[in-house]
Amino acid sequence: MVNIFRRYQQPLMIIVTLVTIITFAGLYSHTDFLDKGASSRGGTIYGRTVPLPLVQRAARKGDLCRQLAQEEMFQSKRTMAELYESLAVTRQEAKENFTWNSIILKHEADLLGVVPTEDEIFEATQALSPFQTNGVYDSSKYALFSQNVLPHLGFTTDDLAELIGDSLRLQKVKALLGSTVAPSEGEIRESFIRLNQKTEAAVVRFKLDDFLATTQVPEEDVKKLYEERKGSLKTDELRKVKYVAFILPTTDKPLDGKARTDKLTQLQKQAEDFAVAMTDKNAKLDEVATKTGAKIQESADFSIAKPPEALEASSEVAAAAFKLNQQDPNSDVIETPRGYYVLQLANVTPPRPLAYEEAKAELTDTLKRERAQEALNLKATDVRNKIEAAMKGGQAFAAAVAEAGVTSQDFPAFSQKDPKVEPPNSGEIMQTASELNEGQLSTVVPTPDGSLIVYVTKRLPIDENQLKAEKGKLAEAISGFQRYALFQQWLKLRRAAAQLQSTFHG
């Protein structure tokens, strides 16, 4: 992506400069979505405060987009999927990213005069696969969606039209940024080779378990390590939280499909209303719970690495709990596979020093693994050097391996389009082989269970007829990727210019 940005840096920076000029010229005439006087925790953007309810509503719009994207997943027209993928960017912060990026996209598109017409929105709505039957617009499907799905999310058909308008804004801005993008013949061929050319390789493996079996650690070494590290050897910090759960019930027949989606949407709205009520400076958890009919529960003490089963053993919930403090004890809404949680910090148990007997087992294992890994590394490096020296002396790879006193395994021929995932460490092997030339030996490559050495035996010739047949489709795919890359760079620059400070965490 960086190389693409560099290649198109000049045209992109011209566009960005124009956008920047227009932005500063019209900044305060295009902030209808902002409330300068709001005192909520939503965040600030363009120097204005955004009320939390408005941010949460934008987040629900992201949920609607995601739902439409999932229904489009196996269709040729992926309007909503493209919008969600472009604005959400990462899974970890998908909701927050979508929320703010959709605001920025609309703001910047309006300043550029990139405004979809009513006719364009109508045509795009009809083209959405969830509203079609056998490839033709079906008004009854649209009516059912409008009556059964939108109201549960707190939206109307006007909101849906606005979301579809966002997808058109995205396409138009991408088209503007990508107007200079056109892959060369060399790029097309290189991309085809990277995807389709098959590689044959051989692998020499070194297993950590073999070295662990022969590694011994004297207790005096463990005691010495304890003395060296005892200042940092402590128990985990523990947290206890009170919480309100808005989650799907555990039943013999779990909800699925539309019923599950509708129920989760209802629970999300309840959780958001509860969290908003807790933002009042005088709000008390028990009073808000009584007023809303919610049930307060309390967790056992837990570490960030081991959240309790009562909280779905959720790492997201644990991470949120460990961000709370006495000054800010209440969490935002936290999403899990079963629903939503709102937390309040109940107690913090600080870490304490570990006694020797408490630390002994872990320190012994640490020393054993360190020494086994060191022995493995020395052995693998020695073998690799012997194989390389023998090959430089004119020996074939197989003979050099045998002379080094080890064995190699053939890895099945693979390509990026036809990977082989069955053999152990296949990911590391294929990645390493893809970076080598034919006849080249890799360095020692670490793996979770040891290390390995990869040798590329052969690169098979490509099918020139297949290249000709797929050339047009490949050129469009490359252009699409380049447009996406340029858009992400543009969006990053526009986020910086917006001076975004978010206190919303989905």
C-alpha positions in Angstrom: 0.0 0.0 0.0 2.9 2.4 0.8 4.4 1.8 -2.7 1.0 2.5 -4.3 0.7 5.7 -2.3 4.2 6.8 -3.3 3.5 6.1 -7.0 0.3 8.2 -7.0 1.6 10.7 -4.3 1.6 13.7 -6.6 -2.0 13.5 -8.0 -3.2 12.5 -4.6 -1.5 15.4 -2.8 -3.0 17.8 -5.5 -6.5 16.5 -4.6 -5.8 16.7 -0.9 -4.5 20.3 -1.2 -7.7 21.3 -3.0 -9.8 19.5 -0.4 -7.9 21.2 2.4 -8.5 24.7 0.9 -12.2 24.0 0.4 -12.5 22.5 3.9 -11.1 25.5 5.7 -13.1 27.8 3.5 -16.4 26.2 4.4 -15.7 24.5 7.7 -18.3 26.1 9.9 -21.1 26.1 7.3 -21.1 22.3 7.1 -21.4 21.1 10.7 -25.1 20.5 10.9 -24.4 17.1 12.6 -22.6 18.8 15.5 -23.7 20.4 18.7 -21.3 23.0 20.0 -23.1 23.2 23.3 -23.3 19.5 24.0 -21.6 18.2 27.1 -21.7 14.4 26.4 -18.9 11.9 26.0 -19.3 11.3 22.3 -16.2 13.1 21.2 -15.1 16.2 19.3 -14.5 16.7 15.6 -13.8 19.9 13.6 -13.5 21.7 16.9 -17.1 20.9 17.9 -18.6 18.4 20.4 -20.7 15.6 19.1 -23.5 14.4 21.5 -23.2 10.8 22.6 -26.7 9.9 21.4 -25.8 11.1 17.9 -22.6 9.1 17.9 -24.5 6.0 19.0 -27.1 6.5 16.3 -24.3 6.7 13.7 -22.9 3.4 15.2 -26.3 1.8 14.8 -26.3 2.9 11.2 -23.0 1.0 10.9 -24.8 -2.1 12.3 -27.5 -1.7 9.6 -24.8 -1.4 7.0 -23.1 -4.5 8.3 -26.3 -6.4 8.1 -26.9 -5.4 4.5 -23.3 -6.2 3.7 -23.7 -9.7 5.1 -26.8 -10.3 3.0 -24.9 -9.1 0.0 -21.8 -11.2 0.7 -22.2 -13.7 -2.1 -23.7 -11.3 -4.6 -21.9 -9.5 -7.5 -23.1 -6.0 -6.4 -21.5 -5.4 -2.9 -22.6 -1.8 -2.4 -23.0 -2.0 1.4 -20.1 -4.4 1.9 -17.8 -2.0 0.1 -19.0 0.9 2.3 -18.6 -1.1 5.5 -15.1 -2.4 4.6 -13.9 1.0 3.5 -15.1 2.8 6.6 -14.7 0.2 9.3 -11.1 -0.6 8.3 -10.2 -2.9 11.2 -12.3 -5.5 13.0 -10.9 -4.5 16.4 -12.3 -0.9 16.1 -14.9 -1.5 13.4 -17.9 0.3 15.0 -15.9 3.3 16.2 -14.1 3.7 12.9 -17.3 3.4 10.9 -19.1 5.9 13.1 -16.5 8.7 12.7 -15.4 7.9 9.2 -19.0 8.1 7.9 -19.3 11.5 9.5 -16.0 12.6 7.9 -16.9 11.1 4.5 -20.2 13.0 4.4 -18.6 16.2 5.6 -15.8 16.1 3.1 -18.0 14.9 0.2 -20.4 17.8 0.8 -17.5 20.3 0.7 -16.4 18.7 -2.6 -19.9 19.0 -4.1 -20.0 15.2 -4.3 -23.8 14.8 -3.5 -25.8 11.9 -4.8 -29.1 12.7 -6.4 -32.5 11.2 -5.4 -32.6 9.3 -8.7 -29.1 7.8 -8.0 -30.2 6.8 -4.5 -33.4 5.2 -5.8 -31.5 3.2 -8.4 -28.9 2.1 -5.9 -31.7 1.0 -3.5 -33.3 -1.1 -6.2 -30.0 -2.7 -7.0 -29.4 -4.0 -3.5 -29.6 -7.8 -3.5 -31.7 -8.0 -0.3 -34.4 -6.2 -2.1 -34.4 -8.3 -5.3 -35.9 -11.6 -6.4 -34.2 -13.4 -9.3 -32.1 -10.3 -10.0 -35.2 -7.9 -10.2 -36.2 -5.3 -7.6 -39.0 -6.7 -5.4 -40.9 -3.9 -3.6 -42.4 -6.4 -1.2 -39.0 -7.3 0.2 -38.2 -3.6 0.6 -41.5 -3.1 2.4 -40.8 -6.0 4.8 -37.4 -4.7 5.5 -38.8 -1.2 6.1 -41.5 -2.5 8.5 -39.6 -5.2 10.4 -35.9 -4.2 10.5 -35.6 -0.5 10.4 -37.9 0.4 13.3 -36.0 -2.0 15.6 -32.9 -0.1 14.9 -34.6 3.2 15.4 -34.4 4.1 11.7 -36.8 5.0 8.9 -36.6 4.7 5.2 -35.1 8.2 5.1 -32.2 6.9 7.2 -31.8 4.0 4.8 -31.7 6.4 1.9 -29.0 8.4 3.7 -26.9 5.2 4.3 -27.2 4.3 0.6 -26.3 7.9 -0.2 -23.1 7.4 1.9 -22.2 4.4 -0.3 -22.6 6.6 -3.4 -20.5 9.3 -1.9 -17.8 6.7 -1.2 -17.9 5.5 -4.8 -17.7 9.0 -6.2 -14.8 10.1 -3.9 -13.0 6.9 -4.8 -13.5 7.6 -8.5 -12.2 11.1 -8.0 -9.1 9.9 -6.1 -8.5 7.0 -8.5 -8.9 8.9 -11.7 -5.2 8.5 -12.5 -5.0 4.8 -11.5 -4.3 2.4 -14.4 -2.1 -0.7 -14.0 0.6 -1.3 -16.5 1.1 -4.5 -18.5 4.0 -5.4 -16.3 1.9 -4.9 -13.1 -0.8 -7.2 -14.5 1.7 -9.9 -15.4 3.5 -9.6 -12.1 0.2 -9.9 -10.2 -0.8 -13.0 -12.3 2.6 -14.6 -11.5 2.3 -13.8 -7.9 -1.2 -15.4 -7.7 -0.8 -18.4 -10.0 2.8 -19.5 -10.4 3.3 -22.7 -8.4 6.4 -23.3 -6.3 8.0 -26.6 -5.3 9.9 -26.5 -2.0 11.7 -28.8 0.6 11.8 -28.3 4.3 14.3 -29.2 7.1 12.5 -29.1 10.5 13.8 -28.7 14.0 11.2 -29.4 16.8 11.5 -27.7 20.2 10.0 -30.7 22.0 13.1 -32.8 21.0 15.3 -30.3 22.7 13.1 -29.8 25.8 13.2 -33.5 26.4 17.0 -33.4 26.9 17.2 -30.1 28.8 17.7 -30.0 32.6 17.6 -27.0 34.9 19.3 -27.2 38.3 17.3 -25.6 41.2 20.2 -23.3 42.1 19.7 -21.7 38.6 16.0 -21.2 39.3 16.8 -19.6 42.7 19.3 -17.3 41.1 16.8 -16.3 38.5 14.2 -15.6 41.2 16.7 -13.3 43.0 17.3 -11.4 39.7 13.7 -11.0 38.9 11.8 -10.9 42.2 11.3 -7.2 42.0 9.1 -7.8 38.9 7.5 -11.1 40.0 4.1 -10.2 41.1 0.6 -11.5 41.2 -1.8 -10.2 38.5 -3.9 -7.1 39.3 -7.5 -8.2 39.9 -10.7 -6.4 39.2 -14.3 -6.9 40.4 -17.2 -5.2 38.6 -20.9 -4.8 39.0 -22.6 -5.2 35.7 -25.9 -5.2 33.8 -26.1 -7.8 31.0 -28.3 -7.4 28.0 -27.6 -10.8 26.4 -29.4 -13.6 24.6 -30.8 -16.2 27.0 -29.2 -19.7 27.2 -31.8 -22.2 25.8 -31.8 -25.7 24.3 -32.7 -24.1 20.9 -30.7 -20.9 20.4 -32.1 -18.1 18.3 -30.7 -17.8 14.8 -31.2 -15.9 11.6 -33.6 -12.9 11.6 -35.0 -13.8 15.1 -31.5 -13.5 16.5 -30.7 -10.3 14.7 -34.0 -8.7 15.9 -33.4 -9.7 19.5 -29.8 -8.4 19.5 -30.9 -5.2 18.0 -33.5 -4.8 20.8 -30.9 -5.6 23.4 -28.4 -3.2 21.9 -31.0 -0.3 22.2 -31.7 -1.2 25.8 -27.9 -1.3 26.6 -27.3 2.1 24.9 -30.2 3.7 26.8 -28.9 2.3 30.1 -25.3 3.6 29.3 -26.7 7.0 28.4 -28.6 7.2 31.7 -25.4 6.4 33.6 -23.7 9.4 32.1 -25.7 11.7 34.3 -23.4 13.1 37.0 -25.8 12.1 39.7 -26.7 8.7 38.3 -26.5 5.7 40.6 -26.3 2.2 39.3 -29.0 0.7 41.5 -31.4 3.5 40.8 -31.0 3.4 37.0 -31.3 -0.4 37.2 -34.5 -0.2 39.2 -36.0 2.5 36.9 -35.2 0.4 33.7 -36.0 -3.0 35.2 -32.4 -4.2 34.7 -30.7 -6.7 37.0 -27.4 -5.8 38.7 -24.9 -8.6 39.0 -21.3 -8.7 40.5 -18.4 -10.7 39.2 -15.7 -12.5 41.1 -12.2 -11.0 41.2 -10.5 -11.6 37.8 -7.3 -10.7 35.9 -7.2 -9.2 32.5 -5.9 -12.5 31.1 -8.7 -14.6 32.7 -12.1 -12.9 32.6 -14.8 -14.9 34.4 -17.3 -17.3 32.6 -20.1 -15.1 34.0 -18.9 -12.4 31.6 -18.5 -14.9 28.7 -14.8 -15.1 29.4 -14.8 -12.1 27.1 -11.4 -10.4 26.4 -13.3 -7.3 25.3 -15.2 -7.1 28.6 -12.0 -7.7 30.6 -10.1 -5.0 28.6 -13.0 -2.5 29.2 -13.0 -3.4 33.0 -9.3 -2.6 33.3 -9.7 0.8 31.7 -12.1 1.9 34.5 -11.0 3.9 37.5 -12.5 5.6 40.5 -12.8 8.9 38.6 -14.5 7.2 35.6 -16.0 4.0 37.0 -18.7 3.4 34.4 -18.1 1.7 31.0 -19.7 2.4 27.6 -21.7 -0.4 26.0 -19.5 -3.5 25.4 -20.5 -5.9 22.6 -20.0 -9.7 22.8 -21.3 -12.6 20.7 -24.3 -13.0 23.0 -25.2 -9.4 23.5 -24.1 -6.3 25.5 -22.8 -5.3 28.9 -22.5 -2.1 30.9 -19.9 -2.3 33.7 -19.2 -0.4 36.9 -15.9 -0.8 38.8 -16.5 -2.4 42.2 -13.0 -3.1 43.5 -9.3 -3.2 42.5 -6.9 -5.7 44.1 -3.3 -4.4 43.4 -0.5 -6.9 42.6 1.7 -8.3 45.4 5.2 -9.8 45.2 5.4 -13.6 44.6 7.2 -15.9 47.0 9.8 -18.3 45.6 7.6 -21.3 45.9 4.8 -19.5 44.0 7.2 -18.5 41.2 9.3 -21.7 41.1 7.3 -23.7 38.5 7.0 -20.8 36.1 10.6 -19.8 36.4 11.7 -23.4 35.9 9.7 -23.7 32.7 11.0 -20.3 31.5 14.7 -21.4 32.0 14.0 -24.8 30.4 12.5 -23.3 27.3 15.1 -20.6 27.0 17.9 -23.2 27.1 16.1 -25.6 24.8 15.5 -22.8 22.3 19.2 -21.7 22.5 20.3 -25.3 21.8 17.8 -25.5 18.9 19.0 -22.2 17.4 22.7 -23.3 17.6 21.9 -26.7 16.0 19.7 -25.2 13.2 22.3 -22.5 12.4 25.1 -25.1 12.2 23.1 -27.3 9.9 22.0 -24.5 7.7 25.7 -23.3 7.4 26.8 -26.9 6.5 24.1 -27.2 3.8 25.0 -23.9 2.3 28.7 -24.6 2.2 28.1 -28.0 0.6 25.8 -26.5 -2.1 28.4 -23.8 -2.8 30.9 -26.7 -3.3 28.6 -28.1 -6.1 26.5 -30.6 -4.2 22.7 -30.8 -4.8 20.4 -29.9 -2.0 19.4 -33.5 -1.1 23.1 -34.6 -0.9 24.0 -31.5 1.2 21.2 -32.3 3.6 22.3 -35.9 4.0 25.9 -34.8 4.6 24.7 -32.4 7.4 23.1 -35.4 9.2 19.5 -34.3 8.9 16.5 -35.1 6.7 14.2 -32.9 4.5 10.6 -33.2 3.5 9.1 -32.2 0.2 6.4 -29.6 0.5 3.5 -29.9 -2.1 3.5 -27.5 -5.0 1.5 -24.4 -4.1 0.5 -21.0 -5.3 -1.2 -18.0 -3.7 -4.4 -19.0 -5.4 -3.9 -22.7 -4.5 -2.3 -22.8 -1.1 -1.5 -26.0 0.8 -2.6 -25.6 4.4 -2.5 -29.2 5.6 1.2 -29.6 6.4 2.5 -28.3 9.8 3.8 -24.7 9.7 2.4 -24.3 6.1 2.0 -20.6 6.6 5.6 -19.9 7.5 6.8 -22.3 4.8 4.8 -20.7 2.0 5.6 -17.1 3.1 9.3 -17.9 3.2 9.3 -19.7 -0.1 7.5 -16.8 -1.8 10.4 -14.5 -0.9 13.1 -16.8 -2.2 14.4 -17.4 -5.7 14.5 -20.8 -7.3 17.5 -22.8 -5.9 17.8 -20.4 -2.9 18.1 -21.6 0.8 16.3 -19.6 3.5 17.7 -18.4 6.8 16.5 -20.3 9.9 12.8 -19.5 10.2 11.3 -19.6 13.8 7.9 -21.3 14.2 5.6 -21.8 17.3 7.0 -25.4 17.7 10.6 -24.9 16.7 12.2 -23.7 13.5 12.8 -24.7 9.9 14.9 -24.2 6.8 13.2 -23.8 3.4 14.7 -24.5 0.0 12.9 -23.6 -3.2 13.3 -26.5 -5.6 11.5 -25.1 -8.6 9.2 -22.4 -9.9 6.8 -23.9 -12.5 6.0 -22.0 -15.7 2.8 -20.0 -15.8 -0.1 -20.7 -18.3 0.1 -17.8 -20.9 -3.4 -18.6 -22.2 -4.8 -18.3 -18.7 -3.0 -15.0 -18.3 -4.7 -13.7 -21.5 -8.1 -14.9 -20.4 -7.9 -13.3 -17.0 -6.1 -10.1 -18.0 -9.1 -7.8 -18.0 -10.5 -9.1 -14.7 -7.1 -8.9 -13.1 -6.6 -5.3 -14.3 -9.9 -4.2 -12.7 -8.9 -6.0 -9.5 -5.6 -4.2 -9.3 -7.3 -0.8 -10.1 -9.8 -1.5 -7.3 -7.1 -2.2 -4.8 -5.2 0.9 -5.8 -8.3 3.0 -5.5 -8.9 1.5 -2.1 -5.4 2.2 -1.0 -5.5 5.8 -2.2 -8.9 6.3 -0.4 -7.5 5.0 2.9 -4.6 7.4 2.7 -7.0 10.2 1.9 -9.2 9.2 4.8 -6.3 9.1 7.1 -5.3 12.7 6.1 -8.9 13.9 6.5 -9.2 12.4 9.9 -6.1 14.2 11.0 -7.5 17.5 9.6 -10.7 16.9 11.5 -8.8 16.9 14.8 -10.9 13.9 15.9 -10.9 13.1 19.6 -13.2 10.1 20.4 -14.5 9.1 23.8 -16.9 6.6 22.2 -15.8 3.0 22.2 -18.8 1.2 20.6 
